[in-house]
């Protein structure tokens, strides 16, 4: 998508040949309402979200019309500038989704502004706007201006992976401010770094506007109606609870439960336990504690435990089990209750069936993080943050390695045949290795000078922030100093810090250490 801010001060006439030459407005009209586009030409990949910049003067409302060149598609919007800044950015989702409502297809980028759909023609069964030219007209009762929206075919340019410092902006990583992926070398990330994987696949922006199916309270591996698949429950109590039973209610709020839910038995349980680190893997299995299972035709399943099962605050309870999907499409309500002796945890959410629920990201787009050997976590995409940013190169998956065990991992993006026809079919893989942080102090100059220079080499990602600490004590016990320096890891992995002591460095016993996020990763060590 290409946008720029340039005031279109004159009205443009739309004719058979496209946009006619501008004409000058009379001087008397300068005080009246005027509208325009930030850019008369906007281009977006099919399936992505276009941003149409509107400019308003002496008015806070206007009408925006979108017309395909063949007139098969037409939409009329009413826009309002709620903060009176003279600008409205209209977000137009070119992906429709066969089981989505029209409410989120056109929105304002700013919460202060308003975009309301007045009328829209039927979209093709492909659930996405066709490629080609669309005429734009923004108008008030007194004036109108024309522009063009071009929807182009999405392209695939590959993928890459790199280790970045926490809080590294997407744009910075896209511009190569961190370690570039090298196909001849393994990408390593020190525990605590973030791994950023970029899949340069266009046309996914509209799909990713909706919440990811894998984040729902219950996630089916296969969302097709009527199929036998695996359902996964994930819920995190906000306070510690000593659980004696668990209830999953598929029939809450008149939801459509699986038709054979009452056949559920202990043999259907694939894994059950507590994820203590948030990486999606079960760290403490509680399968042996399941004593009894009760089911009913109303959609309820209750598991009773033969002993109290402690679920600490903000740890995640995970349960995966075989279940046959109901003959339903779209979101269905579901509730989970964990009952303890002194407290009860309740959680309400959804389970998504049909095309929108296929794949962890929906509509046949499946993103997976697996450990070496194909070990798949019970909780898909736990510890993974996904963002679609066309300027940053497409789909970006950011992985916080602070909760991961050391070892090899693989990130895979698969787009299956269940995806809309407009979405490119790809299977892309990127690998990385999580290692422990490593620091080597390379120069700790102690002399008769009061100045102490400390340098180090580390495997932390460039841009990482660390604290280098110097503890200086006189052998006689006279003076004791603790000095901290906030250092930044340079692109070559080096860290440099300077300290000023109250006396010459030779008068002290000195220890140097380095820490990140409050955890010591090197030292204390004697610079001498």
C-alpha positions in Angstrom: 0.0 0.0 0.0 1.4 3.4 -1.0 0.3 6.6 0.7 1.6 10.1 1.0 0.2 13.4 2.2 -0.3 16.0 -0.5 -3.2 18.4 -0.5 -5.4 17.9 -3.5 -6.7 21.5 -3.7 -8.6 21.3 -6.9 -11.6 19.2 -8.0 -11.0 16.5 -10.6 -13.6 15.5 -13.1 -14.2 11.8 -13.7 -14.7 11.0 -17.4 -14.6 8.0 -19.6 -10.8 8.2 -19.8 -10.3 8.4 -16.0 -9.3 11.5 -14.0 -9.6 14.7 -15.9 -7.2 17.7 -15.5 -7.8 19.8 -12.4 -9.6 23.2 -12.6 -9.1 26.2 -10.4 -11.7 26.9 -7.8 -13.1 30.5 -7.7 -11.7 32.8 -5.0 -15.2 33.1 -3.4 -15.3 29.4 -2.8 -12.1 29.4 -0.6 -14.2 30.0 2.5 -16.7 27.2 1.7 -16.4 23.5 2.4 -13.6 21.7 0.5 -12.5 18.0 0.4 -9.6 16.1 -1.2 -7.3 13.1 -1.0 -4.0 12.8 0.7 -3.0 10.9 -2.4 -5.0 10.8 -5.5 -3.6 7.3 -6.3 -3.7 4.5 -3.7 -2.5 1.0 -4.3 -3.1 -2.1 -2.2 -2.6 -5.8 -2.6 -5.8 -7.9 -3.1 -6.8 -9.1 0.3 -5.0 -6.4 2.2 -6.4 -3.3 3.9 -6.2 -0.1 2.0 -5.8 3.2 3.7 -7.5 6.1 1.9 -6.5 9.5 3.2 -9.2 12.2 3.1 -8.7 15.9 3.8 -11.5 18.2 4.8 -11.7 22.0 5.1 -14.5 24.0 6.6 -16.5 20.9 7.1 -16.4 17.8 9.4 -18.5 15.5 7.2 -18.3 14.1 3.7 -19.4 11.2 1.5 -17.0 8.7 0.0 -18.1 6.6 -3.0 -16.1 3.6 -4.3 -16.9 2.2 -7.7 -15.2 -0.5 -9.7 -14.4 0.3 -13.3 -16.9 -2.2 -14.5 -19.6 -0.9 -12.1 -20.1 -4.3 -10.6 -19.0 -3.2 -7.2 -20.2 0.0 -5.5 -20.0 1.2 -1.9 -21.1 4.5 -0.3 -19.7 5.7 3.0 -20.4 8.6 5.3 -17.4 9.9 7.1 -17.0 12.4 10.0 -14.0 14.2 11.3 -14.5 13.8 15.1 -11.4 15.6 16.3 -11.5 18.4 13.7 -7.9 17.9 12.5 -9.0 18.1 8.9 -8.0 14.5 8.1 -9.8 11.1 8.1 -7.9 7.9 7.3 -10.5 5.4 6.0 -9.4 1.7 6.2 -11.0 -0.4 3.5 -10.6 -4.2 4.0 -10.5 -5.8 0.5 -11.0 -9.2 2.1 -14.6 -9.9 2.9 -14.9 -13.3 4.5 -17.9 -15.4 3.8 -18.9 -15.6 7.4 -18.0 -12.1 8.5 -20.4 -9.1 9.1 -20.0 -5.8 7.2 -19.3 -3.9 10.4 -15.6 -4.0 10.2 -15.1 -3.7 6.4 -14.7 0.1 6.5 -13.3 1.7 9.6 -11.6 4.9 10.7 -8.0 4.6 11.7 -8.5 7.2 14.5 -11.0 6.3 17.3 -12.1 10.0 17.2 -13.3 9.8 13.6 -16.3 7.9 12.2 -16.8 5.9 9.0 -20.3 4.5 8.4 -21.3 2.2 5.5 -24.5 3.5 3.9 -24.8 1.0 1.0 -22.7 -1.7 -0.7 -23.3 -4.1 -3.6 -22.9 -7.8 -3.2 -19.3 -9.1 -3.2 -18.4 -12.0 -5.4 -18.4 -15.5 -3.9 -14.6 -15.3 -3.8 -15.0 -13.3 -0.6 -12.5 -10.7 -1.8 -12.7 -7.6 -4.0 -11.4 -8.2 -7.6 -8.1 -6.8 -8.8 -8.3 -3.7 -10.9 -9.2 0.0 -10.8 -11.7 1.5 -8.4 -12.9 5.1 -8.8 -13.0 7.1 -5.6 -15.2 10.2 -5.2 -15.2 12.3 -1.9 -17.9 15.0 -1.8 -20.0 17.4 0.1 -23.1 19.1 -1.1 -21.0 21.9 -2.6 -17.9 20.1 -4.0 -16.4 16.7 -5.1 -13.0 15.4 -5.9 -12.0 12.1 -7.6 -9.2 9.6 -6.9 -8.2 6.1 -7.8 -7.8 2.9 -5.7 -5.9 0.1 -7.5 -6.1 -3.4 -6.2 -3.1 -5.5 -7.4 -2.4 -9.2 -7.2 -0.5 -10.2 -4.0 3.1 -11.3 -4.4 5.4 -13.6 -2.5 9.1 -12.6 -2.1 10.2 -15.1 0.5 11.0 -15.1 4.2 13.8 -14.3 6.7 14.6 -14.6 10.4 16.8 -12.6 12.7 17.4 -12.1 16.4 16.4 -8.6 17.7 16.5 -6.8 21.0 13.2 -6.7 22.9 11.1 -3.6 21.9 12.8 -3.3 18.5 10.3 -1.5 16.2 9.0 -3.5 13.2 10.3 -0.9 10.8 13.8 -1.0 12.3 14.0 -4.8 11.8 12.6 -4.5 8.3 15.3 -2.0 7.4 18.0 -4.3 8.6 19.1 -2.6 11.8 19.7 -6.0 13.4 21.4 -9.1 12.3 20.4 -10.1 8.8 19.4 -13.7 8.1 22.3 -15.6 6.5 21.3 -18.8 4.7 24.8 -20.3 5.3 24.7 -19.8 9.0 22.3 -20.8 11.8 20.4 -18.0 13.4 21.0 -18.0 17.2 19.1 -16.1 19.8 20.3 -15.7 23.4 17.5 -16.5 25.8 15.6 -13.3 26.4 16.2 -12.0 22.9 13.2 -11.8 20.4 13.2 -13.8 17.2 11.5 -12.0 14.4 10.4 -14.0 11.4 9.1 -12.2 8.4 7.0 -13.9 5.8 6.8 -11.6 2.8 3.4 -12.8 1.5 0.9 -10.2 0.3 -2.8 -10.4 0.7 -3.0 -11.6 4.3 -3.8 -8.2 5.9 -7.6 -8.5 5.7 -7.6 -12.0 7.2 -5.5 -11.0 10.1 -7.8 -8.1 11.0 -9.8 -10.6 13.0 -8.6 -12.2 16.2 -6.5 -15.3 15.6 -8.5 -18.6 16.1 -5.7 -20.1 18.1 -6.2 -17.5 20.8 -9.8 -18.5 21.4 -10.9 -20.2 24.6 -11.3 -23.4 22.7 -9.4 -24.0 19.4 -10.2 -27.0 17.1 -7.2 -28.1 15.0 -9.6 -28.7 12.1 -12.6 -26.3 12.1 -14.6 -28.1 9.3 -18.1 -28.9 10.5 -18.7 -32.5 11.5 -15.1 -33.7 11.5 -13.3 -35.5 14.3 -10.4 -33.4 15.4 -8.6 -32.1 18.5 -10.1 -29.3 20.7 -7.7 -27.4 22.9 -8.8 -25.4 26.0 -6.6 -22.7 27.5 -7.4 -20.5 30.5 -5.3 -18.6 33.0 -6.7 -17.9 36.5 -6.0 -14.4 37.8 -5.3 -15.9 41.3 -4.0 -19.2 42.6 -6.6 -21.9 42.8 -6.7 -25.4 44.2 -8.9 -27.1 41.6 -11.1 -30.1 42.4 -13.1 -30.1 39.1 -13.2 -28.6 35.6 -16.3 -28.0 33.5 -16.4 -27.2 29.8 -19.9 -25.9 28.7 -20.5 -26.0 24.9 -24.2 -25.2 25.4 -23.9 -21.9 27.2 -25.9 -19.0 25.8 -27.8 -21.3 23.4 -24.6 -22.4 21.7 -24.5 -25.4 19.4 -22.6 -28.2 21.2 -20.9 -31.1 19.5 -23.6 -33.7 18.9 -21.7 -36.6 20.5 -20.3 -34.6 23.4 -21.9 -37.0 25.9 -19.7 -39.8 24.5 -16.6 -38.1 25.9 -14.4 -40.4 28.0 -10.9 -40.4 29.6 -9.5 -42.1 26.5 -10.3 -38.9 24.5 -7.9 -36.9 26.6 -4.6 -36.3 24.7 -2.9 -34.0 27.2 -3.8 -32.1 30.3 -1.8 -30.0 32.7 -0.2 -26.7 33.6 1.9 -24.5 31.4 4.1 -22.7 33.9 6.2 -20.6 31.5 3.8 -19.5 28.8 5.6 -21.3 25.9 2.6 -23.5 25.1 4.1 -26.7 26.4 2.7 -28.5 29.5 5.3 -28.4 32.2 3.2 -30.3 34.9 0.9 -33.1 33.7 -2.2 -33.8 35.9 -3.6 -36.7 33.9 -3.2 -39.1 36.8 -5.4 -36.9 38.9 -8.5 -37.3 36.7 -10.8 -39.5 38.7 -14.3 -39.1 37.1 -15.9 -37.7 34.0 -19.5 -36.6 33.7 -21.2 -35.6 30.4 -24.7 -34.6 29.3 -26.6 -33.9 26.1 -26.7 -30.2 27.1 -23.0 -29.9 26.0 -21.3 -30.0 29.4 -18.2 -32.0 30.3 -17.0 -32.2 33.9 -13.7 -33.7 35.0 -13.3 -34.4 38.7 -9.8 -34.7 40.3 -8.9 -37.2 43.1 -6.7 -34.6 44.7 -6.4 -30.8 44.8 -4.6 -29.6 41.6 -2.8 -26.3 42.2 -2.9 -23.8 39.4 -0.8 -20.7 40.3 -1.8 -17.2 39.4 -1.4 -16.4 35.7 -0.2 -19.9 34.9 -2.1 -21.5 32.0 -4.3 -24.6 32.3 -4.3 -26.6 29.0 -6.4 -29.5 27.9 -6.4 -31.2 24.5 -8.9 -33.9 23.6 -10.6 -35.6 20.7 -14.0 -34.1 19.7 -16.3 -34.1 16.8 -17.3 -30.7 15.6 -21.0 -29.8 15.3 -22.6 -29.0 12.0 -22.1 -25.2 12.6 -20.3 -22.3 10.9 -19.0 -19.3 12.7 -18.4 -18.4 16.3 -20.1 -20.4 19.0 -20.1 -19.5 22.7 -18.3 -21.7 25.2 -17.6 -21.4 28.9 -15.0 -23.0 31.2 -15.2 -23.2 35.0 -12.5 -24.4 37.4 -13.9 -25.2 40.8 -11.8 -25.2 43.9 -12.4 -25.5 47.6 -12.2 -21.8 48.3 -12.4 -20.2 44.9 -13.9 -20.7 41.4 -12.3 -19.5 38.1 -14.8 -18.7 35.3 -13.9 -17.9 31.7 -16.2 -17.3 28.7 -15.1 -17.2 25.1 -15.7 -18.7 21.7 -14.9 -21.7 19.5 -14.8 -20.9 15.8 -16.0 -23.4 13.1 -16.0 -23.2 9.4 -13.6 -21.4 7.0 -12.8 -18.6 9.4 -11.4 -21.1 11.9 -9.1 -23.0 9.6 -5.5 -22.7 10.6 -4.1 -20.8 13.6 -4.6 -17.5 11.9 -7.8 -18.3 10.1 -9.0 -19.0 6.5 -6.4 -21.7 5.8 -3.5 -19.6 7.0 -1.5 -21.7 9.5 1.5 -20.5 11.5 3.2 -23.0 13.7 6.2 -22.9 16.1 7.7 -26.3 16.8 10.7 -27.6 18.6 13.4 -29.8 17.1 12.0 -33.2 16.0 8.5 -31.7 15.4 7.5 -31.5 19.0 4.4 -29.3 18.8 3.2 -27.3 21.9 -0.3 -27.9 23.2 -1.0 -24.2 23.0 -0.4 -23.1 19.4 1.3 -19.7 19.1 1.9 -19.2 22.8 4.7 -16.7 23.2 4.3 -15.7 19.5 3.0 -12.2 18.6 1.8 -11.8 15.0 1.5 -8.6 13.1 0.7 -7.8 9.5 2.5 -4.7 8.3 2.9 -4.2 4.6 5.7 -1.6 5.2 7.6 -4.2 7.4 7.3 -6.8 4.7 4.1 -8.7 5.3 3.4 -11.2 8.1 5.8 -10.7 11.0 6.0 -13.3 13.9 7.8 -12.1 17.0 8.9 -14.8 19.5 9.9 -13.9 23.0 12.6 -16.5 23.8 12.7 -15.7 27.6 10.3 -18.6 28.3 11.8 -21.1 25.9 14.2 -24.0 26.6 17.5 -23.9 24.7 17.5 -25.9 21.5 16.4 -25.7 17.9 13.0 -24.4 16.7 11.2 -24.0 13.4 8.6 -21.4 12.4 6.4 -22.6 9.5 3.8 -20.7 7.5 1.5 -23.0 5.5 -1.4 -21.7 3.4 -3.6 -24.6 2.4 -6.1 -25.1 -0.3 -8.9 -24.1 2.1 -7.7 -20.5 1.8 -9.5 -18.1 -0.5 -8.4 -18.3 -4.1 -6.8 -14.9 -4.0 -4.3 -15.9 -1.3 -1.0 -17.3 -2.5 -0.3 -20.9 -1.7 3.0 -21.2 0.1 4.9 -23.3 2.6 7.7 -21.3 4.2 10.1 -22.4 6.9 12.6 -20.6 9.1 14.8 -22.1 11.8 16.6 -20.7 14.8 18.4 -21.9 17.9 17.9 -20.6 21.4 21.2 -20.5 23.5 22.1 -19.2 26.9 23.4 -15.6 27.1 27.2 -15.5 26.9 29.5 -12.6 27.9 33.3 -12.3 27.8 34.9 -9.3 29.4 37.6 -8.4 27.0 39.2 -5.4 28.6 39.0 -4.2 32.2 41.8 -1.6 32.6 42.8 -1.1 36.2 45.7 1.3 36.8 46.7 4.3 38.9 44.0 6.3 37.2 40.5 6.8 38.8 39.0 5.9 35.5 37.9 2.3 34.8 37.1 1.1 31.3 35.1 -2.1 30.9 34.5 -3.7 27.5 32.8 -7.0 26.7 31.7 -9.2 23.8 28.3 -10.9 24.0 25.9 -13.0 22.0 22.9 -10.8 22.9 21.1 -9.2 20.0 22.3 -5.8 18.8 20.4 -3.0 20.6 19.9 -5.0 23.8 20.1 -3.0 27.0 22.4 -4.3 29.8 23.7 -3.1 33.1 27.4 -3.3 33.8 28.0 -3.2 37.5 31.3 -2.4 39.2 31.8 -3.2 42.9 35.0 -1.5 44.3 36.1 -2.2 47.9 39.3 -1.0 49.6 41.2 -3.9 51.1 41.4 -1.9 54.4 37.6 -1.5 54.5 37.7 2.2 54.1 35.7 2.9 50.9 33.1 0.7 49.2 31.5 1.7 45.9 28.9 0.2 43.6 28.6 1.9 40.2 26.2 1.0 37.4 26.4 1.7 33.7 23.6 1.2 31.2 25.2 -0.2 28.1 23.9 -1.0 24.6 25.0 -4.0 22.6 26.6 -2.7 19.4 26.1 -4.4 16.0 29.4 -6.3 16.4 28.3 -7.6 19.8 30.5 -5.4 21.9 29.6 -3.4 25.0 31.6 -0.5 26.4 31.3 1.3 29.7 33.3 3.9 31.6 33.4 4.4 35.4 34.9 7.1 37.6 36.0 5.8 41.0 36.7 8.1 44.0 40.4 7.0 44.0 42.7 5.2 41.6 41.6 1.8 40.5 44.7 0.2 41.9 43.5 1.1 45.5 40.4 -1.2 45.2 39.5 -4.8 44.9 37.1 -4.7 41.9 34.5 -7.1 40.7 32.6 -6.6 37.4 29.3 -8.2 36.4 26.6 -7.8 33.7 22.9 -8.2 34.1 19.8 -8.0 31.9 16.3 -7.6 33.2 17.5 -8.0 36.7 19.3 -11.4 36.0 23.1 -11.6 36.2 24.4 -13.1 33.0 28.1 -12.7 33.6 30.4 -12.2 36.6 31.2 -11.1 39.2 34.8 -11.3 37.9 38.1 -9.6 38.9 39.3 -7.3 36.1 42.9 -8.0 37.3 
